[in-house]
Amino acid sequence: MKQQQALQIAIDGPAGAGKSTVAKLVAKQLNLFYIDTGAMYRTIAYKALQNGISLEDEHSVSQIAQTTEVVLDHSGEGKVWCDGENVTQVIRSPEISRAVSTVAAYLGVRQRLVELQRIEAERGGVVMDGRDIGTHVLPKATLKIFLTATLQERANRRWMELVKAGKKVVFEEVAEDMQQRDRQDTEREVSPLEPAHDAVMLDTTGLSVEEIVAKIVALTQEDEDDVI
């Protein structure tokens, strides 16, 4: 029998698989805290670029991570602050999307942010999404999900997201950036993108957000039945 614990849901997957959108809705429906780990890495990339630091300078980027205050909003609005500045929108720019995989590969950055993420998880039930949540950050999570989708669909989702935000972007460039990020995420030495051995694989191609959320919520109910 599993030991009773606060519900922890780990959602991993490549860029554009729908992790953040789905995780937010699952958290809201189950009344859990949502922790957007991707936003935390994006914030460090943003801070480094704002300070004129080369993203190839691992030491300096890691130092920035140690001294930057990253605050996530738990009220449901999804706001992100960097040293008191609201960076919710700016960290979703194509420039930051291209930079984040480089920053996320640095051991010093990951160690600091994983520490912060685990502290957040100790506050109670959480939904956390990223690329190594089930394998590294929360290896004992109650439920682990690995979301995936075709590159075409993932790129289209990201392109539409950027267009709705008022960005002028070319679909082909978005797809190329995403393919490059996939390569960086899966080939990096520190916590590469891969499903946990006990993760539920969920292909979101052709599924609506509501359908994906319903599937994950149903899986949490199955897990509760197993505990009982």
Backbone as CSV, one residue per row, in Angstrom:
resi,resn,N_x,N_y,N_z,CA_x,CA_y,CA_z,C_x,C_y,C_z
1,MET,0.849,-1.203,0.000,0.000,0.000,0.000,0.884,1.253,0.000
2,LYS,0.527,2.242,-0.806,1.302,3.468,-0.877,1.112,4.284,0.399
3,GLN,2.179,4.961,0.804,2.092,5.835,1.963,1.319,7.091,1.575
4,GLN,0.402,7.508,2.457,-0.392,8.690,2.176,0.514,9.920,2.101
5,GLN,0.321,10.758,1.118,1.090,11.980,0.987,0.253,12.995,0.249
6,ALA,0.687,14.272,0.324,-0.011,15.300,-0.432,0.111,14.963,-1.909
7,LEU,-0.951,15.185,-2.645,-0.960,14.848,-4.064,0.064,15.681,-4.825
8,GLN,0.982,14.999,-5.494,1.975,15.660,-6.324,1.872,15.107,-7.743
9,ILE,1.627,15.998,-8.693,1.513,15.601,-10.096,2.669,16.214,-10.875
10,ALA,3.474,15.356,-11.495,4.612,15.799,-12.300,4.251,15.658,-13.779
11,ILE,4.340,16.754,-14.514,4.020,16.735,-15.940,5.251,17.162,-16.728
12,ASP,5.804,16.244,-17.500,6.983,16.523,-18.317,6.636,16.426,-19.802
13,GLY,7.555,16.903,-20.630,7.355,16.812,-22.072,8.109,17.902,-22.802
14,PRO,8.195,17.793,-24.116,8.919,18.787,-24.915,8.159,20.105,-25.028
15,ALA,8.821,21.103,-25.576,8.207,22.417,-25.771,6.960,22.296,-26.642
16,GLY,5.915,23.023,-26.269,4.706,23.056,-27.077,3.775,21.876,-26.912
17,ALA,4.065,20.992,-25.961,3.210,19.820,-25.758,1.956,20.179,-24.980
18,GLY,1.904,21.390,-24.459,0.722,21.828,-23.712,0.870,21.711,-22.213
19,LYS,2.102,21.522,-21.733,2.323,21.270,-20.311,1.775,22.376,-19.411
20,SER,2.182,23.603,-19.673,1.802,24.705,-18.792,0.300,24.937,-18.775
21,THR,-0.301,24.992,-19.947,-1.739,25.217,-20.039,-2.505,24.132,-19.306
22,VAL,-2.131,22.888,-19.561,-2.803,21.749,-18.936,-2.558,21.725,-17.434
23,ALA,-1.312,21.940,-17.032,-0.968,21.891,-15.609,-1.742,22.934,-14.811
24,LYS,-1.878,24.125,-15.360,-2.626,25.181,-14.672,-4.075,24.764,-14.447
25,LEU,-4.693,24.189,-15.469,-6.101,23.802,-15.370,-6.301,22.610,-14.440
26,VAL,-5.351,21.660,-14.487,-5.433,20.517,-13.582,-5.318,21.000,-12.138
27,ALA,-4.376,21.905,-11.893,-4.189,22.441,-10.542,-5.443,23.157,-10.060
28,LYS,-6.047,23.934,-10.945,-7.251,24.666,-10.575,-8.391,23.714,-10.254
29,GLN,-8.560,22.691,-11.089,-9.660,21.750,-10.895,-9.493,20.928,-9.616
30,LEU,-8.239,20.619,-9.261,-7.980,19.785,-8.084,-7.598,20.609,-6.853
31,ASN,-7.621,21.940,-7.018,-7.301,22.854,-5.911,-5.884,22.613,-5.384
32,LEU,-4.926,22.581,-6.308,-3.527,22.378,-5.969,-2.712,23.605,-6.374
33,PHE,-1.495,23.733,-5.839,-0.587,24.787,-6.269,0.000,24.406,-7.628
34,TYR,0.114,25.403,-8.519,0.756,25.169,-9.813,2.133,25.805,-9.811
35,ILE,3.154,25.015,-10.125,4.533,25.512,-10.159,5.057,25.417,-11.581
36,ASP,5.227,26.567,-12.229,5.693,26.639,-13.613,7.220,26.703,-13.618
37,THR,7.865,25.529,-13.665,9.328,25.502,-13.620,9.948,26.117,-14.869
38,GLY,9.290,25.971,-16.004,9.808,26.556,-17.236,9.932,28.061,-17.125
39,ALA,8.954,28.688,-16.465,8.984,30.139,-16.279,10.179,30.544,-15.423
40,MET,10.552,29.674,-14.497,11.695,29.982,-13.638,12.993,29.999,-14.449
41,TYR,13.155,29.017,-15.326,14.358,28.990,-16.180,14.335,30.149,-17.175
42,ARG,13.163,30.458,-17.691,13.044,31.592,-18.608,13.433,32.893,-17.910
43,THR,13.069,33.002,-16.648,13.383,34.212,-15.895,14.891,34.391,-15.731
44,ILE,15.601,33.302,-15.494,17.059,33.390,-15.372,17.675,33.786,-16.718
45,ALA,17.152,33.221,-17.807,17.648,33.585,-19.138,17.417,35.072,-19.395
46,TYR,16.234,35.546,-19.022,15.894,36.964,-19.188,16.847,37.848,-18.390
47,LYS,17.080,37.471,-17.139,17.945,38.281,-16.264,19.368,38.330,-16.816
48,ALA,19.856,37.198,-17.309,21.209,37.157,-17.860,21.323,38.082,-19.079
49,LEU,20.355,38.012,-19.979,20.375,38.844,-21.175,20.246,40.324,-20.812
50,GLN,19.401,40.637,-19.836,19.224,42.024,-19.411,20.508,42.601,-18.832
51,ASN,21.341,41.738,-18.258,22.591,42.185,-17.659,23.766,42.082,-18.626
52,GLY,23.476,41.782,-19.895,24.522,41.727,-20.901,25.471,40.562,-20.743
53,ILE,25.012,39.509,-20.085,25.850,38.339,-19.866,25.719,37.371,-21.031
54,SER,26.833,36.900,-21.530,26.801,35.922,-22.613,26.210,34.623,-22.088
55,LEU,25.301,34.054,-22.838,24.682,32.802,-22.417,25.679,31.646,-22.461
56,GLU,26.799,31.851,-23.107,27.832,30.825,-23.155,28.727,30.863,-21.913
57,ASP,28.570,31.892,-21.103,29.365,32.049,-19.882,28.646,31.342,-18.732
58,GLU,28.902,30.056,-18.592,28.187,29.242,-17.601,28.368,29.765,-16.174
59,HIS,29.564,30.161,-15.832,29.833,30.627,-14.473,28.995,31.856,-14.129
60,SER,28.982,32.837,-15.031,28.251,34.079,-14.764,26.740,33.847,-14.740
61,VAL,26.254,33.006,-15.640,24.815,32.713,-15.669,24.410,31.990,-14.379
62,SER,25.248,31.072,-13.926,24.960,30.340,-12.687,24.970,31.285,-11.482
63,GLN,25.858,32.263,-11.500,25.901,33.245,-10.415,24.625,34.077,-10.392
64,ILE,24.151,34.446,-11.580,22.902,35.206,-11.675,21.764,34.415,-11.040
65,ALA,21.724,33.116,-11.298,20.671,32.262,-10.747,20.681,32.267,-9.225
66,GLN,21.883,32.333,-8.644,22.006,32.293,-7.188,21.476,33.558,-6.528
67,THR,21.505,34.671,-7.227,21.148,35.953,-6.606,19.827,36.534,-7.096
68,THR,19.197,35.892,-8.084,17.944,36.411,-8.627,16.753,35.885,-7.841
69,GLU,15.842,36.775,-7.500,14.621,36.385,-6.796,13.530,36.089,-7.827
70,VAL,13.110,34.843,-7.890,12.057,34.436,-8.807,10.815,34.104,-7.986
71,VAL,9.725,34.818,-8.245,8.490,34.616,-7.480,7.368,34.226,-8.432
72,LEU,6.706,33.117,-8.128,5.579,32.649,-8.930,4.267,32.970,-8.216
73,ASP,3.268,33.322,-9.007,1.953,33.658,-8.467,1.133,32.383,-8.273
74,HIS,0.588,32.199,-7.094,-0.227,31.016,-6.819,-1.717,31.344,-6.745
75,SER,-2.081,32.528,-7.207,-3.491,32.927,-7.149,-4.274,32.447,-8.362
76,GLY,-3.556,31.871,-9.344,-4.247,31.403,-10.541,-4.033,32.285,-11.753
77,GLU,-3.393,33.443,-11.562,-3.173,34.366,-12.674,-1.900,34.058,-13.444
78,GLY,-1.018,33.241,-12.871,0.188,32.824,-13.577,1.248,33.885,-13.754
79,LYS,1.231,34.914,-12.935,2.226,35.981,-13.063,3.583,35.521,-12.521
80,VAL,4.635,36.095,-13.113,6.001,35.766,-12.712,6.752,37.065,-12.477
81,TRP,7.465,37.120,-11.348,8.248,38.313,-11.031,9.726,37.973,-10.966
82,CYS,10.532,38.886,-11.478,11.987,38.755,-11.433,12.530,39.959,-10.669
83,ASP,12.979,39.742,-9.449,13.471,40.832,-8.605,12.470,41.976,-8.542
84,GLY,11.196,41.618,-8.392,10.135,42.608,-8.253,9.516,43.095,-9.550
85,GLU,10.081,42.704,-10.691,9.559,43.122,-11.996,8.627,42.044,-12.564
86,ASN,7.472,42.461,-13.028,6.537,41.523,-13.654,7.062,41.172,-15.047
87,VAL,7.501,39.912,-15.220,8.100,39.486,-16.488,7.239,38.423,-17.190
88,THR,5.985,38.327,-16.790,5.091,37.274,-17.281,5.069,37.169,-18.793
89,GLN,4.974,38.288,-19.474,4.870,38.289,-20.937,6.232,38.255,-21.617
90,VAL,7.173,39.035,-21.114,8.457,39.178,-21.811,9.242,37.863,-21.839
91,ILE,9.071,36.999,-20.843,9.836,35.745,-20.833,9.288,34.725,-21.832
92,ARG,8.177,35.044,-22.489,7.601,34.147,-23.500,7.997,34.547,-24.914
93,SER,8.898,35.498,-25.037,9.321,35.974,-26.356,10.161,34.913,-27.070
94,PRO,10.213,34.954,-28.412,11.044,34.005,-29.162,12.506,34.050,-28.726
95,GLU,13.001,35.238,-28.383,14.405,35.382,-27.954,14.675,34.556,-26.699
96,ILE,13.774,34.615,-25.737,13.937,33.858,-24.505,13.738,32.367,-24.766
97,SER,12.811,32.033,-25.658,12.579,30.622,-25.994,13.837,29.992,-26.581
98,ARG,14.575,30.764,-27.384,15.814,30.247,-27.970,16.919,30.142,-26.930
99,ALA,16.874,30.994,-25.922,17.945,31.058,-24.932,17.784,30.083,-23.780
100,VAL,16.553,29.711,-23.470,16.294,28.999,-22.219,16.946,27.619,-22.140
101,SER,17.027,26.896,-23.244,17.628,25.567,-23.196,19.111,25.631,-22.839
102,THR,19.792,26.655,-23.327,21.205,26.828,-22.995,21.368,27.058,-21.497
103,VAL,20.548,27.951,-20.954,20.606,28.272,-19.530,20.227,27.059,-18.676
104,ALA,19.206,26.347,-19.102,18.701,25.213,-18.325,19.676,24.045,-18.285
105,ALA,20.661,24.045,-19.169,21.627,22.940,-19.211,22.736,23.099,-18.176
106,TYR,22.829,24.277,-17.559,23.920,24.537,-16.617,23.610,23.962,-15.239
107,LEU,24.556,23.197,-14.717,24.366,22.521,-13.444,24.058,23.496,-12.316
108,GLY,24.783,24.608,-12.263,24.572,25.584,-11.193,23.170,26.169,-11.211
109,VAL,22.650,26.431,-12.404,21.299,26.968,-12.543,20.278,25.928,-12.090
110,ARG,20.442,24.704,-12.565,19.483,23.644,-12.237,19.480,23.333,-10.739
111,GLN,20.642,23.291,-10.138,20.703,22.996,-8.710,19.943,24.039,-7.899
112,ARG,20.124,25.303,-8.233,19.442,26.375,-7.508,17.934,26.314,-7.715
113,LEU,17.493,26.167,-8.953,16.056,26.184,-9.220,15.361,24.917,-8.739
114,VAL,16.036,23.780,-8.820,15.452,22.547,-8.280,15.253,22.689,-6.771
115,GLU,16.201,23.331,-6.115,16.069,23.591,-4.678,14.808,24.405,-4.394
116,LEU,14.597,25.461,-5.165,13.419,26.307,-4.981,12.136,25.543,-5.306
117,GLN,12.196,24.706,-6.335,11.010,23.949,-6.733,10.607,22.935,-5.658
118,ARG,11.573,22.285,-5.060,11.273,21.308,-4.009,10.720,21.990,-2.762
119,ILE,11.209,23.179,-2.473,10.684,23.946,-1.343,9.217,24.267,-1.577
120,GLU,8.900,24.677,-2.802,7.506,24.972,-3.160,6.645,23.728,-2.992
121,ALA,7.164,22.582,-3.409,6.400,21.336,-3.358,6.087,20.912,-1.928
122,GLU,6.917,21.335,-0.982,6.705,20.975,0.418,5.543,21.740,1.041
123,ARG,5.026,22.729,0.329,3.921,23.520,0.868,2.608,22.749,0.853
124,GLY,2.548,21.676,0.082,1.314,20.897,0.007,1.151,20.280,-1.361
125,GLY,-0.078,19.958,-1.730,-0.331,19.359,-3.034,0.045,20.299,-4.163
126,VAL,0.733,19.773,-5.186,1.188,20.620,-6.277,1.042,19.918,-7.633
127,VAL,0.968,20.735,-8.656,1.134,20.280,-10.032,2.355,21.017,-10.544
128,MET,3.351,20.281,-11.006,4.601,20.894,-11.456,4.918,20.384,-12.858
129,ASP,5.223,21.301,-13.764,5.553,20.875,-15.125,6.943,21.334,-15.510
130,GLY,7.555,20.554,-16.394,8.898,20.879,-16.840,9.437,19.800,-17.746
131,ARG,10.737,19.498,-17.597,11.366,18.486,-18.441,12.039,17.369,-17.648
132,ASP,12.194,17.587,-16.344,12.813,16.539,-15.523,12.119,16.418,-14.166
133,ILE,10.844,16.748,-14.123,10.131,16.739,-12.843,9.977,15.317,-12.306
134,GLY,9.484,14.424,-13.148,9.282,13.051,-12.709,10.568,12.269,-12.537
135,THR,11.602,12.633,-13.281,12.868,11.895,-13.212,13.818,12.433,-12.148
136,HIS,13.701,13.726,-11.831,14.708,14.327,-10.943,14.128,15.191,-9.820
137,VAL,13.256,16.126,-10.158,12.777,17.084,-9.152,11.859,16.416,-8.127
138,LEU,10.851,15.687,-8.629,9.903,14.993,-7.748,9.845,13.508,-8.121
139,PRO,10.924,12.773,-7.864,10.957,11.364,-8.256,9.914,10.496,-7.548
140,LYS,9.358,10.996,-6.441,8.338,10.242,-5.708,6.941,10.834,-5.898
141,ALA,6.753,11.573,-6.976,5.448,12.181,-7.251,4.353,11.113,-7.305
142,THR,3.172,11.495,-6.867,2.041,10.574,-6.855,1.700,10.107,-8.259
143,LEU,1.716,11.034,-9.204,1.373,10.736,-10.594,2.346,11.454,-11.518
144,LYS,2.883,10.702,-12.467,3.810,11.274,-13.445,3.216,11.144,-14.841
145,ILE,3.184,12.264,-15.546,2.640,12.310,-16.901,3.722,12.802,-17.846
146,PHE,3.853,12.161,-19.008,4.757,12.659,-20.044,3.902,13.004,-21.256
147,LEU,3.738,14.313,-21.478,2.943,14.790,-22.609,3.803,14.872,-23.860
148,THR,3.238,14.483,-24.973,3.948,14.597,-26.233,2.957,14.970,-27.328
149,ALA,3.465,15.348,-28.478,2.649,15.681,-29.651,3.608,15.810,-30.825
150,THR,3.080,15.799,-32.033,3.943,15.933,-33.201,4.588,17.318,-33.211
151,LEU,5.752,17.422,-33.848,6.433,18.712,-33.948,5.542,19.733,-34.635
152,GLN,4.831,19.325,-35.683,3.946,20.229,-36.414,2.895,20.830,-35.487
153,GLU,2.282,19.987,-34.684,1.230,20.480,-33.796,1.797,21.352,-32.689
154,ARG,2.926,20.955,-32.147,3.526,21.739,-31.073,3.960,23.113,-31.560
155,ALA,4.549,23.151,-32.747,4.985,24.428,-33.317,3.785,25.318,-33.616
156,ASN,2.713,24.717,-34.097,1.511,25.486,-34.408,0.913,26.093,-33.147
157,ARG,0.908,25.335,-32.072,0.390,25.852,-30.804,1.208,27.045,-30.336
158,ARG,2.521,26.933,-30.381,3.386,28.019,-29.931,3.242,29.236,-30.835
159,TRP,3.149,29.005,-32.150,2.983,30.108,-33.100,1.685,30.866,-32.822
160,MET,0.590,30.135,-32.599,-0.695,30.779,-32.313,-0.644,31.550,-31.001
161,GLU,0.053,31.000,-30.028,0.205,31.666,-28.729,0.921,32.997,-28.895
162,LEU,1.978,33.000,-29.705,2.749,34.223,-29.927,1.950,35.255,-30.730
163,VAL,1.227,34.791,-31.722,0.406,35.692,-32.537,-0.674,36.360,-31.681
164,LYS,-1.322,35.574,-30.824,-2.354,36.125,-29.940,-1.771,37.154,-28.978
165,ALA,-0.488,36.991,-28.673,0.173,37.930,-27.763,0.667,39.169,-28.501
166,GLY,0.366,39.243,-29.820,0.748,40.406,-30.602,2.134,40.352,-31.213
167,LYS,2.768,39.158,-31.185,4.105,39.015,-31.751,4.012,38.723,-33.250
168,LYS,4.930,39.317,-34.023,5.004,39.041,-35.459,6.062,37.968,-35.674
169,VAL,5.614,36.742,-35.866,6.542,35.620,-35.994,6.170,34.768,-37.206
170,VAL,7.156,34.123,-37.783,6.970,33.244,-38.932,6.881,31.809,-38.427
171,PHE,5.873,31.063,-38.877,5.660,29.704,-38.392,6.897,28.838,-38.586
172,GLU,7.517,28.915,-39.745,8.687,28.077,-40.030,9.825,28.336,-39.045
173,GLU,9.973,29.590,-38.643,11.025,29.925,-37.687,10.700,29.360,-36.306
174,VAL,9.428,29.413,-35.941,8.999,28.856,-34.660,9.260,27.357,-34.635
175,ALA,8.928,26.678,-35.747,9.127,25.224,-35.845,10.614,24.873,-35.783
176,GLU,11.433,25.672,-36.458,12.876,25.418,-36.459,13.467,25.607,-35.063
177,ASP,13.020,26.677,-34.375,13.490,26.929,-33.014,13.090,25.781,-32.085
178,MET,11.876,25.285,-32.266,11.385,24.215,-31.410,12.152,22.914,-31.656
179,GLN,12.455,22.634,-32.902,13.213,21.425,-33.231,14.605,21.498,-32.623
180,GLN,15.210,22.690,-32.671,16.534,22.889,-32.072,16.469,22.718,-30.560
181,ARG,15.400,23.229,-29.958,15.260,23.108,-28.514,15.048,21.648,-28.116
182,ASP,14.292,20.907,-28.905,14.117,19.480,-28.644,15.472,18.776,-28.593
183,ARG,16.324,19.119,-29.557,17.641,18.497,-29.643,18.479,18.840,-28.414
184,GLN,18.450,20.107,-28.018,19.223,20.532,-26.850,18.709,19.861,-25.574
185,ASP,17.405,19.789,-25.436,16.815,19.231,-24.220,17.097,17.737,-24.065
186,THR,17.065,17.015,-25.165,17.249,15.559,-25.084,18.717,15.150,-25.034
187,GLU,19.611,16.016,-25.533,21.030,15.659,-25.600,21.881,16.269,-24.499
188,ARG,21.316,17.148,-23.663,22.127,17.771,-22.609,22.558,16.719,-21.585
189,GLU,23.689,16.963,-20.957,24.248,16.013,-19.999,23.516,16.044,-18.660
190,VAL,23.055,17.231,-18.241,22.395,17.380,-16.950,20.880,17.246,-17.101
191,SER,20.314,16.222,-16.485,18.861,16.004,-16.490,18.238,16.153,-17.878
192,PRO,18.601,15.310,-18.834,18.026,15.403,-20.177,16.533,15.092,-20.174
193,LEU,15.853,15.581,-21.193,14.422,15.322,-21.335,14.191,13.860,-21.682
194,GLU,13.496,13.163,-20.798,13.126,11.782,-21.035,12.017,11.407,-20.054
195,PRO,11.127,10.489,-20.442,10.048,10.107,-19.527,10.566,9.277,-18.360
196,ALA,9.979,9.472,-17.195,10.307,8.622,-16.052,9.841,7.206,-16.365
197,HIS,10.471,6.216,-15.765,10.135,4.819,-16.074,8.700,4.478,-15.702
198,ASP,8.126,5.237,-14.733,6.760,4.963,-14.297,5.777,6.049,-14.733
199,ALA,6.154,6.829,-15.752,5.276,7.889,-16.248,4.205,7.337,-17.179
200,VAL,3.065,7.999,-17.177,1.989,7.684,-18.116,2.231,8.510,-19.373
201,MET,2.401,7.857,-20.508,2.625,8.559,-21.765,1.287,9.023,-22.335
202,LEU,1.204,10.312,-22.675,-0.054,10.867,-23.180,0.224,11.724,-24.410
203,ASP,-0.152,11.218,-25.579,0.010,11.954,-26.827,-1.157,12.918,-26.972
204,THR,-0.858,14.214,-27.021,-1.909,15.229,-27.056,-2.275,15.667,-28.473
205,THR,-1.669,15.047,-29.469,-1.964,15.413,-30.860,-3.452,15.215,-31.140
206,GLY,-4.112,16.282,-31.600,-5.526,16.195,-31.942,-6.481,16.291,-30.771
207,LEU,-5.951,16.385,-29.557,-6.812,16.480,-28.381,-7.000,17.937,-27.965
208,SER,-8.162,18.257,-27.460,-8.395,19.595,-26.925,-7.800,19.671,-25.524
209,VAL,-7.600,20.882,-25.056,-7.074,21.071,-23.703,-7.998,20.405,-22.686
210,GLU,-9.296,20.565,-22.889,-10.272,19.993,-21.960,-10.170,18.470,-21.912
211,GLU,-9.935,17.846,-23.059,-9.807,16.390,-23.104,-8.555,15.915,-22.365
212,ILE,-7.461,16.652,-22.529,-6.214,16.284,-21.859,-6.364,16.411,-20.347
213,VAL,-6.958,17.521,-19.908,-7.166,17.745,-18.476,-8.038,16.643,-17.878
214,ALA,-9.099,16.296,-18.591,-10.007,15.258,-18.099,-9.291,13.922,-17.932
215,LYS,-8.400,13.611,-18.867,-7.654,12.349,-18.780,-6.750,12.330,-17.550
216,ILE,-6.088,13.449,-17.283,-5.171,13.503,-16.139,-5.940,13.462,-14.820
217,VAL,-7.033,14.202,-14.740,-7.856,14.181,-13.526,-8.368,12.776,-13.266
218,ALA,-8.769,12.078,-14.316,-9.253,10.704,-14.172,-8.143,9.797,-13.639
219,LEU,-6.912,10.041,-14.075,-5.783,9.237,-13.600,-5.522,9.465,-12.112
220,THR,-5.749,10.683,-11.620,-5.564,10.940,-10.188,-6.610,10.185,-9.387
221,GLN,-7.781,10.051,-9.927,-8.853,9.312,-9.240,-8.538,7.819,-9.209
222,GLU,-7.934,7.326,-10.281,-7.521,5.913,-10.319,-6.457,5.665,-9.270
223,ASP,-5.542,6.644,-9.116,-4.467,6.491,-8.144,-5.028,6.453,-6.724
224,GLU,-6.046,7.284,-6.459,-6.676,7.295,-5.138,-7.347,5.955,-4.863
225,ASP,-7.941,5.355,-5.879,-8.577,4.051,-5.716,-7.552,3.002,-5.348
226,ASP,-6.338,3.120,-5.951,-5.277,2.164,-5.653,-4.827,2.264,-4.206
227,VAL,-4.782,3.506,-3.695,-4.356,3.721,-2.327,-5.351,3.118,-1.351
228,ILE,-6.639,3.327,-1.626,-7.692,2.789,-0.778,-7.699,1.267,-0.836
